[in-house]
Amino acid sequence: MPTLIRLLVILGVLAGLAYAGLWALATKVEPQPREITFTVPQERIGK
């Protein structure tokens, strides 16, 4: 039974670290907006 509890604790800590990393990326990193332009070929417009 202690090995099961140890496994669950380790998995819980890893899940917590992953959640904390995703939260930090979502709240601390700001995306940089940029303008995107591209040309559509004429043969695709007619369809």
Steps between C-alpha positions, in 0.01 A plus 500: 500500500780754567626461143153582364481811716852601393403455133185707544692775678764512227233511228316772689816710532577459128143597408525804729826607338351463153193701604719771654709519183195537279353762732826697495513492120136606471526794740858627464572472126337751268474410131637757259242597238618526141342557163475205263437547128503245221388485138216271397552347153243598238396140429384459859279809489288378207393175665 
